[in-house]
Amino acid sequence: MARTSKQTKKRAPQKRRTSGNPAKRPIVEQGPVTTKDWIGAARLRTLPLAVAPVVLGTGAAQTVDRSLHWVIALACLAVAVLLQIGVNFANDYSDGIRGTDAHRVGPARLTASGRIPARRVLTVSLVFFALSAAVGLGIVIRTEQWWMLAVGAACIVAAWFYTGGKRPYGYNAMGELFVFVFFGLVATLGTTWVQAFFLPLEAWLAAIAAGLFACAVLLANNLRDIDQDRLVGKRTLTVLIGRRATQTLFTLFVLLPFVLSSWIALLYPIAWLAPFALLAGIPAVLIVWTYRQPRELVIALGLTSLTALVYAGLVYWGLVG
């Protein structure tokens, strides 16, 4: 009887493991989504990375044609910013439905929070992609560079498959390469081409610098999320090479653009002012090397974006001054 009573004794309920997919996890009510939440999901800290290549590309174009084609320049800026926001919402959606953002350290994401249908986030992303494509089409019509339609389509496809699709390249250590190509080379050189129809050396140097800054921001972001990414099987470059190598690579990516600006300054002396951007860049490097909590890297990310923007402004001044 004693044995029977032990067998029938009520066991304490065990905690159930929930799936990483937000669609399968119980939704915890956190209040309605506000405008602030949508702005946060747009990740405004990354927008200087969209502005910098356009500023640099426009400056390079003016070394060929001194007149400022401000309508096309503003259109290029609109394309870059709209595409960047579209990418950010696409990442929110794709990472959210995969469960990658379930325990993330940075700001909360709309999809992962479960407070809004994932499809709505996807729709917002597609709207920004469509707006970017529409403005880009206007540039193509104005310049009659019809082959650039293929370039624009490639940009949108690359933006989506960073975290979207069955085999996102951002999950397989390819993020930095694609960011360098599209947010550095394509954005800067494309801006120069539609204004000058020529790519001087200044444009190539500026494009490489913009790509390096974009890669540095991505490294800071992935260093912040390294533990979570390992947990969910996201194989970023940071996960593969580890913290110390990522810190070293980040430092190189922040500093190398200033080597390139020194080269530019040999012909355009005002560009010697570009190192003033290190007033934001050096603190970012120090945070990356000394951080104790992953949240501190959010500050490093913002400072690196600011460094790229200030750098672009000073190099532009050097090229046109």
C-alpha positions as CSV (number, residue, x, y, z in Angstrom):
1,M,0.0,0.0,0.0
2,A,2.9,2.3,0.8
3,R,4.3,1.6,-2.6
4,T,1.0,2.3,-4.3
5,S,0.6,5.6,-2.5
6,K,4.0,6.7,-3.6
7,Q,3.2,5.8,-7.2
8,T,0.0,7.8,-7.0
9,K,1.6,10.8,-5.4
10,K,1.1,13.9,-7.5
11,R,4.2,15.0,-9.3
12,A,5.2,18.6,-9.6
13,P,4.4,20.0,-13.0
14,Q,7.4,20.2,-15.3
15,K,8.2,23.3,-17.3
16,R,7.6,22.8,-21.0
17,R,10.2,23.8,-23.5
18,T,8.7,26.3,-25.9
19,S,9.7,26.4,-29.6
20,G,11.9,29.1,-30.9
21,N,9.2,30.1,-33.4
22,P,7.2,33.0,-32.0
23,A,4.1,31.6,-33.8
24,K,4.3,28.6,-31.5
25,R,5.2,30.4,-28.3
26,P,2.5,31.8,-25.9
27,I,2.2,35.5,-26.5
28,V,2.9,37.7,-23.4
29,E,0.8,40.8,-23.5
30,Q,3.1,43.9,-23.4
31,G,0.6,46.5,-24.3
32,P,-0.3,47.8,-27.8
33,V,2.3,48.6,-30.4
34,T,3.1,52.3,-30.5
35,T,4.7,54.7,-33.0
36,K,7.8,54.5,-30.9
37,D,7.9,50.7,-31.4
38,W,7.7,51.1,-35.2
39,I,10.4,53.7,-35.1
40,G,12.6,51.4,-33.0
41,A,12.0,48.6,-35.5
42,A,13.2,50.9,-38.3
43,R,16.6,50.9,-36.5
44,L,17.5,54.6,-37.0
45,R,21.0,53.9,-35.7
46,T,21.7,52.2,-39.0
47,L,20.5,55.0,-41.3
48,P,23.8,57.0,-41.4
49,L,25.1,53.9,-43.2
50,A,22.6,54.6,-46.0
51,V,23.4,58.3,-46.1
52,A,27.2,58.1,-46.1
53,P,27.6,56.3,-49.4
54,V,25.4,58.8,-51.2
55,V,27.3,61.7,-49.7
56,L,30.7,60.2,-50.7
57,G,29.4,59.2,-54.2
58,T,28.0,62.7,-54.8
59,G,31.4,64.2,-53.8
60,A,33.2,61.8,-56.2
61,A,30.8,62.8,-59.0
62,Q,31.6,66.4,-58.4
63,T,35.3,65.8,-59.0
64,V,34.2,65.0,-62.6
65,D,31.3,67.4,-63.0
66,R,31.5,70.3,-60.6
67,S,27.8,71.0,-60.7
68,L,25.6,69.4,-58.1
69,H,22.8,67.3,-59.6
70,W,20.8,67.7,-56.5
71,V,17.6,66.1,-57.8
72,I,19.4,62.9,-58.6
73,A,21.4,63.1,-55.5
74,L,18.3,63.4,-53.3
75,A,16.7,60.5,-55.2
76,C,19.8,58.4,-54.5
77,L,19.5,59.3,-50.9
78,A,15.8,58.3,-50.8
79,V,16.6,55.0,-52.5
80,A,19.3,54.2,-49.9
81,V,17.3,55.2,-46.9
82,L,14.1,53.5,-48.0
83,L,16.0,50.3,-48.8
84,Q,17.8,50.4,-45.5
85,I,14.5,50.7,-43.6
86,G,13.0,47.9,-45.7
87,V,16.0,45.7,-44.9
88,N,15.5,46.4,-41.2
89,F,11.8,45.4,-41.2
90,A,12.6,42.4,-43.3
91,N,15.2,41.2,-40.8
92,D,12.6,41.8,-38.0
93,Y,10.2,39.6,-39.8
94,S,12.6,36.8,-40.9
95,D,14.5,36.6,-37.6
96,G,11.2,36.8,-35.7
97,I,9.5,33.8,-37.4
98,R,12.7,31.8,-37.1
99,G,12.9,32.5,-33.3
100,T,16.3,34.0,-33.6
101,D,15.2,37.1,-31.7
102,A,13.5,35.2,-28.9
103,H,16.2,36.1,-26.3
104,R,18.0,38.9,-28.1
105,V,20.0,41.5,-26.1
106,G,19.3,44.6,-28.2
107,P,16.0,46.5,-28.6
108,A,12.9,44.3,-28.8
109,R,11.6,43.4,-32.3
110,L,8.0,43.6,-33.4
111,T,7.7,40.1,-34.7
112,A,9.4,38.4,-31.9
113,S,7.4,40.2,-29.3
114,G,4.2,38.6,-30.6
115,R,2.3,41.9,-30.2
116,I,1.7,42.3,-33.9
117,P,1.1,39.8,-36.7
118,A,4.3,38.9,-38.5
119,R,2.5,39.4,-41.8
120,R,2.0,43.1,-41.0
121,V,5.7,43.5,-40.4
122,L,6.4,41.8,-43.7
123,T,3.9,44.1,-45.5
124,V,5.7,47.2,-44.1
125,S,9.0,45.8,-45.3
126,L,7.6,45.2,-48.8
127,V,6.1,48.7,-48.9
128,F,9.6,50.3,-48.2
129,F,11.2,48.0,-50.8
130,A,8.5,49.1,-53.3
131,L,9.0,52.8,-52.6
132,S,12.8,52.4,-53.0
133,A,12.2,50.6,-56.3
134,A,9.8,53.3,-57.5
135,V,12.3,56.1,-56.8
136,G,15.1,54.0,-58.3
137,L,13.0,53.6,-61.5
138,G,12.7,57.4,-61.6
139,I,16.5,57.7,-61.6
140,V,16.8,55.2,-64.4
141,I,14.2,57.0,-66.5
142,R,15.9,60.4,-65.9
143,T,19.4,59.1,-66.7
144,E,18.4,56.5,-69.3
145,Q,20.7,54.0,-67.7
146,W,18.4,51.1,-68.2
147,W,20.9,48.4,-67.2
148,M,20.7,49.8,-63.7
149,L,17.2,48.2,-63.4
150,A,19.1,44.9,-62.9
151,V,21.3,46.5,-60.3
152,G,18.3,47.7,-58.3
153,A,16.6,44.3,-58.5
154,A,19.8,42.7,-57.2
155,C,19.9,45.1,-54.3
156,I,16.3,44.2,-53.3
157,V,17.0,40.5,-53.7
158,A,20.2,40.7,-51.6
159,A,18.3,42.7,-49.0
160,W,15.6,40.1,-48.6
161,F,17.9,37.0,-48.6
162,Y,20.2,38.4,-45.9
163,T,17.9,36.8,-43.3
164,G,15.0,35.7,-45.5
165,G,14.5,32.5,-47.5
166,K,15.4,28.9,-46.7
167,R,19.2,29.6,-46.8
168,P,19.8,33.2,-45.7
169,Y,23.4,34.2,-46.3
170,G,23.5,36.2,-43.1
171,Y,23.2,32.9,-41.3
172,N,26.2,31.5,-43.0
173,A,29.0,34.0,-42.4
174,M,28.4,35.9,-45.7
175,G,26.8,39.0,-44.3
176,E,29.9,41.1,-44.2
177,L,30.8,40.3,-47.9
178,F,27.3,41.3,-49.1
179,V,27.1,44.4,-46.9
180,F,30.5,45.5,-48.3
181,V,29.4,45.0,-51.9
182,F,25.9,46.5,-51.7
183,F,26.1,49.1,-48.9
184,G,29.6,50.1,-49.9
185,L,30.5,49.5,-53.6
186,V,27.1,49.5,-55.2
187,A,25.6,52.4,-53.2
188,T,28.6,54.7,-53.6
189,L,29.6,53.9,-57.2
190,G,26.0,53.8,-58.3
191,T,25.5,57.3,-56.9
192,T,28.6,58.6,-58.7
193,W,27.6,57.0,-62.0
194,V,24.1,58.4,-62.3
195,Q,25.5,61.9,-61.7
196,A,28.7,61.8,-63.7
197,F,28.6,58.7,-65.9
198,F,32.2,58.0,-64.9
199,L,33.9,56.4,-62.0
200,P,37.1,58.2,-60.9
201,L,39.6,56.8,-58.4
202,E,38.0,58.9,-55.7
203,A,34.7,57.1,-56.1
204,W,36.4,53.7,-55.7
205,L,38.3,54.8,-52.5
206,A,35.1,56.3,-51.1
207,A,33.2,53.1,-51.9
208,I,35.7,50.9,-50.1
209,A,35.6,53.2,-47.1
210,A,31.8,53.1,-46.9
211,G,31.8,49.3,-47.2
212,L,34.3,49.0,-44.4
213,F,32.2,51.1,-42.1
214,A,29.1,49.1,-42.9
215,C,30.9,45.9,-42.1
216,A,32.1,47.3,-38.8
217,V,28.6,48.1,-37.8
218,L,27.5,44.6,-38.7
219,L,30.4,43.1,-36.6
220,A,29.4,45.2,-33.6
221,N,25.8,44.0,-34.0
222,N,26.8,40.3,-34.3
223,L,29.3,40.6,-31.4
224,R,26.4,41.8,-29.2
225,D,24.3,38.8,-30.3
226,I,27.1,36.2,-30.4
227,D,25.7,34.0,-27.5
228,Q,22.2,34.0,-28.8
229,D,23.3,33.3,-32.4
230,R,25.3,30.3,-31.2
231,L,22.2,29.1,-29.3
232,V,19.9,29.2,-32.4
233,G,22.5,28.0,-34.9
234,K,23.1,31.3,-36.7
235,R,26.6,31.0,-38.1
236,T,27.6,34.6,-38.5
237,L,31.3,35.5,-39.1
238,T,31.5,36.5,-35.5
239,V,30.3,33.1,-34.3
240,L,32.9,31.4,-36.5
241,I,35.9,33.4,-35.6
242,G,35.1,34.3,-32.0
243,R,35.2,37.5,-29.9
244,R,38.9,38.4,-30.0
245,A,39.2,38.0,-33.8
246,T,35.9,40.0,-34.2
247,Q,37.3,42.8,-32.0
248,T,40.5,42.9,-34.1
249,L,38.6,42.9,-37.4
250,F,36.2,45.6,-36.1
251,T,39.1,47.9,-35.3
252,L,40.6,47.4,-38.7
253,F,37.3,48.2,-40.4
254,V,37.0,51.4,-38.4
255,L,40.5,52.6,-39.0
256,L,41.3,51.6,-42.6
257,P,38.9,54.2,-44.1
258,F,41.2,56.9,-42.6
259,V,44.1,55.4,-44.5
260,L,42.1,55.8,-47.7
261,S,41.1,59.4,-46.8
262,S,44.8,60.2,-46.4
263,W,45.3,59.0,-50.0
264,I,42.5,61.3,-51.1
265,A,44.0,64.1,-49.1
266,L,47.1,64.0,-51.2
267,L,45.0,65.7,-54.0
268,Y,42.3,67.3,-51.9
269,P,44.0,68.8,-48.8
270,I,40.8,69.5,-46.9
271,A,40.2,65.8,-46.7
272,W,42.9,65.8,-44.0
273,L,40.1,66.8,-41.7
274,A,38.5,63.4,-42.0
275,P,40.3,62.0,-38.9
276,F,38.2,64.2,-36.8
277,A,35.5,61.5,-37.3
278,L,37.6,59.4,-35.0
279,L,36.2,61.4,-32.1
280,A,33.3,59.0,-32.4
281,G,35.2,56.1,-33.9
282,I,37.8,55.7,-31.1
283,P,35.2,55.4,-28.3
284,A,33.4,52.8,-30.4
285,V,36.6,50.8,-30.7
286,L,37.3,51.1,-26.9
287,I,33.8,49.9,-26.1
288,V,34.2,46.9,-28.4
289,W,37.4,45.9,-26.6
290,T,36.3,46.6,-23.0
291,Y,32.5,46.0,-22.9
292,R,31.2,43.9,-20.0
293,Q,27.6,43.7,-21.0
294,P,26.4,43.0,-24.6
295,R,24.0,46.1,-24.3
296,E,27.1,48.3,-24.3
297,L,27.7,47.3,-27.9
298,V,24.5,49.1,-29.0
299,I,26.3,52.3,-28.1
300,A,29.4,51.2,-30.2
301,L,27.1,50.4,-33.1
302,G,25.6,53.9,-33.0
303,L,29.0,55.6,-32.7
304,T,30.3,53.6,-35.6
305,S,27.4,54.7,-37.8
306,L,28.0,58.3,-36.7
307,T,31.7,57.9,-37.5
308,A,30.7,56.9,-41.1
309,L,28.4,59.9,-41.5
310,V,30.9,62.4,-40.2
311,Y,33.7,60.8,-42.3
312,A,31.5,61.1,-45.4
313,G,30.8,64.8,-44.7
314,L,34.4,65.7,-44.2
315,V,35.6,63.8,-47.2
316,Y,32.8,65.4,-49.3
317,W,34.0,68.8,-48.1
318,G,37.5,67.8,-49.2
319,L,36.4,66.7,-52.6
320,V,34.3,69.7,-53.5
321,G,36.0,72.4,-51.3
